[in-house]
Structure formats: C-alpha cells, structure tokens
Amino acid sequence: MTGRAPKRAGQREGSRPTVASMTPETLAPILEQMGCPPEKSLEMASQLDKRARQLAAQKGRAYEEAMAHLLNLMKQGWAAKERGL
C-alpha cells in the first residue's frame, strides 16, 4: 500500500486531481494551505463547490473557471487579512 488516495477516473497516475474531480473533502486541505481555519475548511469547501456550480450555471461559464475565480478571491481575502487590511 502506497498511502496515496485512490486514482479517480480520467486521472493520470501521479497527477494532481483536476478542479472538476475535486470534492469538498479534497478541496478542504487546499483551503487550509491558503489560510482557511482547519475547523471550517470542510464547510467552506462545500459552500465553495455549491457557489461555483451556481456561478457556472448563471454565467454560462465552465465549473473550473468559476471555481478558479472563487479560489482566487478567497486567496486574496486571506492575504489581506494576514496583512491586517
């Protein structure tokens, strides 16, 4: 056993999961690395996934594009908070 998560359909061996294959459970640790409090990361990941799907449907965008946009906004917000802004 290698200790790795099982490979998802369409995912190459050794590659990172794509945004489209992410679940709240796989997104939560990424949010933590960006500055999200660990105790809130799973809840925030679920909300982020839901909002990305809403944006994609409302704006006629790809889910991946909507998720990237939201992640960028969150990253900027946490960076500003760390700087005391």
Secondary structure by P-SEA (a helix, b strand, c coil): ccccccccccccccccccccccccccaaaaaaaacccccaaaaaaaaaaaaaaaaaaaacccaaaaaaaaaaaaaaaaaaaaacc
